[in-house]
Amino acid sequence: MAIKTGKLILVTEGPKKKKRTFLKLECLNPKQTKTVRVEFADDWLSLALMNLKKKDLASLNGVNVEFERNDNNDPYRIWTVGQQWDREEPKIAEATLERSRPQEEPKKVDSQHFHNPYNFVPALPRNEVTGELGDLKPVGHGRYLPNHWTGRIAVKLTTVTPLLIPDAAEMTEDGNGHKTFPVRMGADGKPYLPPTSIKGMLRSAYEAITNSRLSVFEKHDARLAYRLPARDGTKVKPARVEKLAGSNSLFLRLLDGANLPRYDKQGRIFTNIKYSSGALPQHGDHVYVKIKITKNGTKKVSSIRAWTVGSSPGTDWKTGWVLVTNLNIGNGKKQNERVFIENNNDPYIEIDDKINELWENLISDYQKVHKKDLEKRDIDGVPYDKYRGDGPGDPAWSRHIYDKNQLKLGVGILCYVELAEDCDLNSAITSEDVVAIQPVTISRRLYDQKPIDLLPTTLQPATNRNALSPADRVFGWVNQKGKGSYKGHLRIHSLECFSSQEDAIRKFSLSAVPLAILGEPQNSQTRFYAAEDKNGTPLGQEEGKEYGYESKKRGLRGRKVYPHHNDLPESYWANPEEDLTNQEVDGYYQEYRRPNGERDSQNRSTTGWVNPGTQFQFDIDVNNLSTIELGALLWLLKLPEKHYHRLGYGKPLGFGSVRMEADFNASDLRMGQQWETFYRTFESLDKPFFDHVNCISEYQNAVAQAYSKPFDSTSFIKAFTRAVKGFDDGLPIHYPWNPDKNGKPDPQGENFKWFTENEQGDRFSLPTLVSGDSLPLNPRSEAKSDQTTKALQRSKSGSSKSLTTTNKSKRENNRPIKKRKK
């Protein structure tokens, strides 16, 4: 291998608070066209240079060196000019080397910052992409095609962090809904790794590095919801769904409202306002009420009677309907239910598809968000509408959260309607005047756009068999919206574990280890999921959270990935059976374990795991792949050193980092014409030389040409490379959590509090992978009162402007309907 020359340069890089000083190699690029500075791993410094680095880093600045390049053209084996390479080649798995390598001084980790466990690889619009990286008709399987590759790739896989392969068939579940899984094992007692898991991992990566269409994007065709500030509940008007004589349509009847005293400050039923029989008014009751006006101008029910036909108790009584939403707010903040009061001149709004969609999307979102809360009540045997306390999940649930009959608007449903600010109640009102329809005053609010509307059509799952993206052609395709499928050109088989059973599996001797709660996807958190544009640019801090799904000009952040947890200390995985979650070691907490041994329906436990350093081997059969299609696959199987794919369960917690390496000496790949010759003669042919470097280069050149940037500078390649390498700053990776008064993780795991603080504070968006920036544990840089005032001002000015402008434009071509009277 040719020896190159260069120079070591000492550089200081990074954001102000996270600057680091390290060495780079200054040399000519592989094409010998310009001088570049590249980062390299310490493993590739000679021992002589490594010893100097440990003694005096600055002494290496400007030292002239010689080096070689590996198959990926990355510098390795770096030594001083005039000396020789003085290290032996590693003979054991890289993961084992990492565990046994002598450690430097423990790092001082900034415990006030962290990286989120998931991030996104940008998914760029593909409108102008043609050729192999565009949409094409697949070549088929009928014969071996000339200039297309068919054969077998031998692959070695080595675990780098513990791997979780849960055995669902042997799962046990206790009375609290807590599930415990053993390691899935084969007949030989070794861990069994399903080939489908490998294929799924490879497909996700292949989609990202070829910028293919998403294979699946289900359940994103409905508008998401977010929680409104309490002040916005004053804008809504009571309404009831009614059917009018002579019409087949349903209508929203806008009503008046009055408070119905119900609870005291301890959450107990208030005893004064009942029927004369002593019975408590129930939801939906048709009633007569007397109203009084309080000192602050609020209407309040002073007496109540059940309504009966033709028996009005007097002119000072009003008629209406009782709305009971239960004690859904704790801490003594709710004392009233409501009565919706009817009048002779109430306005009506005809219910059309828009209003139905507003309601159905919102109620569906409510029921989805609270699904686990209801499951927990089922396990505990507690009625949904029972008040249990002030903690999360303890207030009584309103019927729209648990009653499936509330999913569609029907006669008698009581709700609230928000109208546009410029809506004239004395004129005809249509659905275009309706901003929102909701079940409670302080409600969740639908974003303006659906996630699917923010994803370019060229990235949405394919619907035409003759226009498949690279990942669809290679791995296969199934139409998500109708009939049609295509068998892929790749198959994984012969997967075996080559480590001994004792070395491969760690079985916990005391009890199963309770794993930390894995977060559910929260697409409604726009600062993490939505983007400023179609290129995945994070949202700005000045915009409200509704801005992310406000316009079709916005975009999505991209394809979700789980960055490798880089630079974890040796002790991190050493004692899983011991609860060390509240002890900081070298700047890290035991993030993968749930504190205090808690086991419930929210988390899982495991009785063991696959150890780091465990080796698997498998084969990938491919047929009729183009050079570019094959090159992309090979690039994934020849990543640089210390770059890892993610596999299995618990990836957000650090589990499942694996190293994959193609063994080309044990592989056999040939062009279609070579296989045709073999089958025509049935004569044994020598295995031809396979130039995998050229295949990879063809793929890299195709990316560079399609996206008009050097391969390494293309946004989705840079982001993917960062994800598989991990971050270099040594910061911990975990879900956002608010520290307790001692700066330690909250054992209750209430991650939502960080997002609440962030929205009222500095409004951080999820940083890009390429930037390497982190997030603060405390997302407030100012005092809470100051920031809350600013947030209110920003939100108030932004939302009013948006609603007024939007609804004015919508009503320009509006066909009004006349008010109807009952």
N, C-alpha and C positions, 0 to 999 in steps of 0.2 A: 504494500500500500504506500502511495506517495507521501513523502514527508513535506509538510508545509511550515512556513515560518510566520511568527507574529510577535506581539508584545503584550504583556500584562499591564492593564491600566486600572488604577484605583478610582472608583466613581462613587458619588453620593447621590442617591435618587429617592424619590417618594414624596408624599405630601408632607407639609411642614411638621406635623406632629408624629410622623412615622418614617422619617428619613432613615436610611440605612446605608452604610458604607461597605462596599464589596468589590470584588475583582471582575473585570471583563477582559475578554481576549480581543485585541485589535488585530485584524487580519483582512486579507482579501476575501470577498465572498466566493462561493464555489465556482461562479462563472468568471472569476478573475476580472470583474469589471469595475469594482469600487471597493474602498476600504470600509469595513463595518466593525462594530463592537458587539460582541455576543456574550451572553451569560452562559456559564457552564457549571456542571456539578463538581463538587470537591473530589468525588471519586476518580475523576480523570486528571487530577494533578498528580505528578510523581510524588513519591514519599519525601524526596528532598525538598520539593516546593511546599508540600503540605506542612512539613516541620517548620519551615521558615514562616509560613502563614500563621501558624499557631504562636510563634514567638514574637513576630513583628509584622503585622499585615502591611504596614506602609512600606516596608523594605522591598516588597515585590513590585511596587509601582515602577513601570518602565523596564522591567526585566525582559530581555529578548528570549523567546522560547521557540521550540519546534513542537509540532503536533501532527496527528493524523485525523482523517475524517471517517466516520462510520458509514453504514449503508444509507443513512438518511442525510448524509452530508453535514452532520453535526460534528463539531470539534470534539475529539476525545484523545486520551493519552498525551497530556501536555507535559513537557519537560524542558529544563534549561538548555539553551544552545551549548553544544559541546559535551553534554551528558547523554545518558540513555534512559529509556523507560525502565523503572525499577520496581514495578508492581507485578504480582502474578495475576493472571486472569481469574475472575471469580468462578468457582466450581459448584457453588450451591445456589439455591434459589435466592433471588434478590430480596424477597421478604425476610428470609432468614438472615441475610447479611445485615439488613437494616436493624434487626433486633439485636444482633450480636456486636455491631460496630461500636467501638468506644465512643461515648458521648462527650461533647464539649460541655462547657459550663452551662448549667440550666439557664434557659432564656428568661429574661424578664418580660413577661407578657402583659400588655396593656389590658387589664381586666375590665376596663370601662367601655371597651368596644368589642364588637363581634361581627362575624359574617353570618348571613342567613343560610340555612342548610340547603335551600334551593335557589336557583337563579335561572336565567334564560339565555339560550343561544338565539340571536336574532334570526327571524325567518323573513327574508327579503322578498319583495314582490318579484314575480318571475315573468312578467309580461313580455320582456324583450329577450328572454333566454331561449335559445334554440339549440339544435344539435343534441348531443348525448345527454346534456344536463336539462334539456327541455322535456316537453311531453311528446312521446312517440308511441307508435303502434308496436307492441312487443313482437319479437322475432319468431316466437313459437318454439315447439319442442320436436317437430316432425323429423328433423335430420340435423346432422352436425354441419354447422354453417362455416364456410371459409372465413378466415380472419376473425373468428370468435373462439373464445377459450372454453375448453371443457376439461374436467379432471378433478383432482383431489388435492386439498390443502391440509397438511397436518399442522395442528395447533397445540401448543402447550399453554395451559392456564395455571397461574400460581396465585393463591390468595395472599393478600398483603395486610388486610385487616380481617378480623373475624367475619365469617360468612354465615348468615342465617338462612337455612333451608327448612322452613317449617313443614312438618308432616301433618297435613290436614286430616288424614285418615285416622291418626292416633291422637288427635286433639282431645283434651278433656275440658269440661266447663263446670264451674262451681255455681252455687246458688245466686251469686251476685252478677252472673253473666261474664265472669272473667275466664278467658281461654288460655290454656297452657299447651305449648307445642313442644314435642321432642324434635331432634334433628331427623330429617328424612334419610333413611339408610336403605341400601340395596341388600340383596341376598348375602353378599360377602361381608356385611357388617360395616362397610365403608359408606361415607356420605354419598347419596344419590343426587346428582345434579341433572335435572331434566333438560334435554336438548332444547326444548321450547323456551326455556329461560335464557339460554345462550342466544338463541335466534332473536328473541324479543329485544335483548340488550343490543345486539348488533344492528338490528333494524332501526332502533331509535337513533343510534349513533350515525348510521348510514343516511337516514333522513336528514340529520343535522348538517353533515359535511357535504352533502350534494344539494342542499336546500330544496329537497323534494316536497311534494305535497304532504300534508298531514294525513296519515292513514286513517285516523279516527278523530272526530271532533263532534261527538254526540253531546246532547243535552246542553248545548250552548246557543240554542235558537230561541231562548226566552230572555226577556229583560231581567237583569239582576236588581237587587234592592239594597239600600243602605238605610241606616237609622237617621231620622231627622232630628235636628236640635229641638228641645222641648218648646222653645218659643214659637216654632212654626205650627204647633198644634192649634194656635189661636186663629189660624187662617181658614180652617175648615168649617163646613156647614153640615148639620145633620141631614140625613136623607133616608128614604125608605123606598124599596123596590115595589112597584105596583103595576097592575094591569088595568087598563082603562076600557070601559065599555065601547064596543065597536072597533077595537084595534087588536091586532095580533101581536103587537110589540109590547115590550116591557118598558117602563119609564122609571126614572129616578125622580121622586117627589122631594123637593127641598123643603125642609121643616125648620121650626124653631127648636130650641133646646133649653132644658132646665136641669139643675143638679138635684139628684135624689139622694139625700143623706143615707148612708149605709154602714159606714165603719167608723170605729174610734181610732185613736192614734196608736193603739196596740194591735190593730188589725182585727178587732172583734166586731161582730155584727152590731150596728147601731139600732137601738130598740124603738125609736120614736115613730118612724114613718112606715107603718104597716096598714094592711086592710083592717077594717073593723073586726073581722074574724080573728085577727092576730096573725094571719098568714103573711108571709113576706112576698112582696111583688117579685115575679119571675120574669126572665128575659122573654120579650115578645108580647107580654100582657098588654091588651088594649085597655086603657084606663082613663078615668077622669082625675084631674089634679087641680089643686089650688096653688097659685104661684105667689110668692112674695119676692120683693126686690131687696137685696142686702145693701149694706152701706157702700160697698164698692161697686154696686150696680149689677151684681150677678143675680140671675134668676134662680130661685130655689123652691123646691116643692115643700109645701107646708102640710098638705093633706092629700090622701089618695084613695080612690074607690075603683072597683072593677067596673068596666064599661058594660052596659047592657042595652039592648035595642030599645029605642024610644023612651028612655027614662033618664033624661038629663037632670042632674041634681040642682042646676041653677045657672044663671048667666055668668056668675063669677068663677065657674069651673071651666077648665080647658080639657080637650080630649087629646090623647097621644098614645105612645107605645113605650114600654120600658126597655131600655138597653142595659144589659148586665154583662160586663166584660171581666168580672171577678176581681179579686184583690191581686192584680197583676203587677203592682208596684208596692214594694215593701217600705220599711223605715217610717211608717206612719204618714207617708206622703199622699195616700189616697183615702179620702173619706166619702166620696160620692160615686154613685152610678148616675145614669142619665134617664130622662124622659124626653122623647122627641114629641114636640107639640105641633098639632096641625092647625092650619088656618084656611079660610075659604079661598084665598087668592094665592096659594102656594104655587111656585113655578114648577114645571115638569121638564125633564130632559129625556128625549128618546134614547134608549140604550141601543147602541150599534156595536159593530165589531171592535171598534177602538176601545170603548168603555169595557166591554167584556174582556178584552185582552189585558187592559190595565188591571182589572180585578183578579183575573185568573193567574196572571204572572206573579202578582204580589202575594196572593194567598199560597200559591205553590211554593214560592220562595220561603215564606214563613214556615210552612210545614216541613220543608227540607232542612232549614236551619235548625229546627227544634226536634228533629227526628230522634237524636240520641237522648235528649231530655225526656221524651215520652217513653222511650225504651227503658230508661232507668226507672221511671215511675211504674211501668209494668212489672219490672223485676221486684221493686219494693212493695208492690201491691197498694200503691197510693193513687187515689183518683186524680185525674188531670186538673180538675178545678179546685183542688184542696190547697189552701195556703199552709206552707210548712215553715216559713221563716223568711229572712231577708237575704239569705245567701244566693249565689248564682244557681238558677234552676229550682229555687225553693218557693217563689211566689206562685199563686194560683194561675193556671194558664187560661187564656181567653179561648172561646170556642173556635175561633178561626185557626187556631194552632193545631187543634186535635180533631176537629169535625170535618170529615171529607165532604159532607154536604155543603160546606161553605165555599168549596172550590169554584162553584158557578153561581152567578146571580140568579136568584129566584124570588118569587113573590113573598114579601114579608121580611126580607133581609134588611137589617138596619146597618147603616154605614155612614161614612163622612165623605164629603166631596169638597175638593179645593178647586176654585174657579180662578181663571186668569185675573190679574189685578185690574185690567181695564174692562172686565165683563160688566155689562149693564143689566142688572136684575129686572129692570122694567121693560127690557126688550126680549125678543125670543132668544132662548139659550139652546145651544147645540153641543154636541160632543166636542167640538173644536174649542169650546170655552173651558172644557174640563182639563185641569192640570193633573189631578190625581183623584182616585177613589180608594178609600182605605177603611179598615175595620175599627180603628181606634183613633183618638185624637193625636197622640204622639206615636206615630207609626213609622214603619219602614217606608222608603220611597223608591220607586223604580227609577233606574237610570234611563236616559233617553234612548240609548242604543243597545242592541243585543251584541254579545261578544262576536257572534258569527258575522255581523255586519262590519266589524272592524278588521276582519281577516280577509285579505285580498282573495278574489275568486281563484287565482292561480295557485293558491296555497291550500284551498279547501279540498277535502277528500275527492278523489277522481270519481266521476260518474259515467265516463265514456271509456270503454275498453280499448279504443284506438288512440287514446291520448293519456298515457300513463307516464308518471314521473319516474326517475331512476329507481327509487326505492320500491315503487309499485311493481316495476318490471322485474327487478332482481328478487325481491322477497315475496311477491304475490300480492293480489288485490281482490277485495270483496266490495262490491257496491254497497254503500251505507244507506242509499236512498232507493233501492229497487233491486231488480235482478241484474246478474252479471258478476263474473269473477274471472280471475286468471291465476293459474298455478305458477309459482315463482321458479327461478332458475337456481335455487340454492337449497341444500339440505344438510342438516347437521346430524351426525351419527357416531357410533363407536366411542361414546364418551365414557371414560374410565378414570378412577382415582388411583394414582400410582404411589401415594403415600400409604404407610401402614395404618391400620385402624387406630392404633394407640396414638400415633402422631397426628392423625387427621382430625379426630373428634375430641373435644373437651366436654366431658359430662360433669355437670355440677353435682357435687357430693352431698351438699346440705339440703338445698331446696331449689326450686326453679327461680331464676332471676327475673324480677318484675321489670320489664322494659319501660322506658319513658313513653309518654303519650305521643303518638304520631299525629301531626296536625292534618286536618282535612283541608283540601284545596279551598281557598277563600278568594274566588275570582272577583268578589265584590270589593276586595281591598284594592282599589284602583292604583294606589301608589306602588304596589308591587306587581300588578298584573297588566295594567293598561299603559299605553305609551303615547308620547306626544305626536308620533307620526308612524308611518308604515315601516320605518327602519328600526323600531324598538327603542327610540330615545326616551329616557325616563321623564316623567312629568315634572314640571317646575314646582318649586315650593310655594309660589304665590297663588296657585290655583286650588280651588276647593276639590274635595274628593269626587264630586259629581262630574267634574270636568273630564275625567278619563273616559267616560262613556257618553259624553255629551253630543259628540258629532262623529259622523262617519269619516271625518278627516283624521281622527285619532287612530291608533293602532294597538296591537297587542305586543307584549314584550318578547314573545318568541316561544321556543320549545323549552319546556321545563327540564332542567338537568340538576344533578346533585354533585357539587364539586367535591373532589377528594379531600379528606381531612388530613392536610399536610402537617408535618412536623409535630405530631403528637408525642409526648414524652413516653419513654419505655413503660412507665408505671400505669399508663392510662387504662390498658386492658388487663392488667395483672390480677386484680382482685374483684372480679365481677360479683362474687357471692357476698362481699362485704359492702354495706351501704356507706359509701364515701361521698355521697352527693352533696354534703354540706362542708366538705373539706377541699380547699383549693391547693392543688399540687402543681407547681411550675406554671401557675396562671390558668390551670384548667380545672373545671369541675367534672365529676363523673356524669356527663350529660346523658349517657345512654341508659341509665338506670332511674327508675321512678323513686323519689324520696320516700323514706319511712316504710318501705316495703308494701306500698299501697297496691291493691289488686282489685280492680272493678271492671265494668264493661268498657271503660275508656282505653285501657291498655292491655297488653298481652305479656305473657311470661314464656320463657324458654328454659328447657332443662339442659341445654348445651349449645355448642356452636362448632363450626368448622374452624380449626386453628389457622392462624397466619402461617404461610410457608407450605400449605397443602398443595400438592400438584395433581392436576388433571390433564388428560390428553383427549383430543377428539379430532374428527375429520370433518371437513366441509366439502361436500360435493357440489361443483358448479357445472353448468352446461350453457353453452351459447352466450357467454358474456362477452361484451365488447371489451377492448383494451381499457377504455376509460371506466366502464362499470367495474371491471376487475381491479383496476388500479385504486379506486376508492376503497374497496374492501381490503386490499392489501395494506393501504395506508393505515387503516384501523388496526391491522394485525402487526404493524411495525412502528408503533409509536415510539418516540424517544424514551430513553431511560427515565424512570421515575414518573411516568405518565400512566394512569390507571383507569380502566373502565369500572363501572359500578354495577353490581349484580346482587340479586336476592332481596330479602326483606330488611327494613330498617336503614335504608341508605341515608336518610336525614340524620341519623344518629351516629354515622361513621362506619357502619357495617358495610361489607361487600365491596371493598376496593380490590380489584384483581388485575394482574398483569397478563396480557395475552401476547404470544409470540409465535409467528408462523415459522415452521421448520421446513425450509425449501429443499433441504437434502432428502427429506422423507416425503415430499410432495411430488405430484405428477400432473403437470398442466400442459396441454398441447392445443394447437390450433385445430379447427374442424377438418382441414384438409389432411392433417397428419393422422387423425383418427380414421378418416375415410380410407386412407392407404392401408392402415392396419387391418381394418375389418374386410377390406377387399382381398387381402392376401393371407390374413391370419398368420403372418410371419412375425416373429418377435422383433420388435424395434427397440433400439437403444433409446433410453429416456433423453430427450433433447435438453439442451441448456435452456433454462428459463430465466429471462432477464426481468426480475421483479422491479428493479430500480426504474427501468424504462416504463413499465406499466404505471407505476406510481407517478412518474414525471408526466406521462400523458394526461392522467387525471388532474394533476396540479396545474398543468398548462391550460386545460379546459376550463377550470374554475377561474383562473386569471383572465382568460379571454372573455368568458361570459359575464364577469362582473367588473372588468376593466380595472383591476388592481392586481398587484403581485399576490400570489397565493397566500403567503403568510400575513398579508395586510388585509385580506378580505374579512369583513366583520364576523361572519359566522365561523370562520376557521380560527380566528384569534380567540373568540369566546369559547369555542369547544376545547381548544388547546389549554386555555386557562382552567376550564372545568376539570379536565382529566389530570392536570398537574396539581391543582389546588393553589391556594394563596401562599405567598412567600413571607408574609409579615408575622406568622406565628400566632395570629389571633385565634381564639376558639371559634368553632362553628356550632351554632345552636339556634333554636327558635327564639324570637324576641321574648324576653321576660323582664319584668320590673323587679329590680333587686329589693330585698327587704331592708330594714334599717341598718343592717350590718353589711350591706352590699352583696349578700348571698342570694342564690336562686330562691324564688318563692316556691315552697313545697306544694302549694295548691296548683301550680302550673297555669295560672290565669293569664295566658299570653295576650288575650284581647285587651288587657289594660295598657300594654305598651302601645298598641295601635290607637287607643283612645287618647293617651298622652301625646302621641305623635301628631294626631290630627289637630289637637288643641295647642300643640307646641311648634316645633320647627318644621314639621311636614316633610320629613325625609322620604324620598322615593328609594326603592331598592336600587343600589348602585349597579352599574354594568359589571359583568365579569372582567372585561378588558381593563377597566379602570383600577380594579383591585381594591377599591375603597370599601370601608367598613361602615357599620352603623353604631350609634352610641346606645348604651343601656338606658341612659336618660335622654330622651329626645326633646328636652326642654333646655334652652340656653338662657332663658329669662325666667323671672318669677312667674308663678302660675297666674296670678291676677292680671299682670301686664299682658301676658300672651293670650289669655282668654279674651280680653277686651279687643286685642288686635284681630284675633280669629273671628270674633263676632262681626267686627266691622268689615273684614274681607268678605265673609260669607254673605252678609246682608246685602252689600252693594253688588256682589257678583250674581247672586241668585235672582234678585229682583230684576236686574237688567236682562238676564237671560230669559226669564219667564215672559216678561212683557214683550220683548222683541219677537220671541218664538211664536207666541200665541197671536200677535197681531198679523204676522205673515201667514199663519195657518188659516185665519178667518177671511182673508181677502176674497177667496173664491167660495165662501161658505154659503150653503143654501139654508136659511133659517127656517125653523118650524114655529108655529104659533104656540103660545102658552095654552095649556089645557087646564081646565078647571074640573074638579071632581063633581 
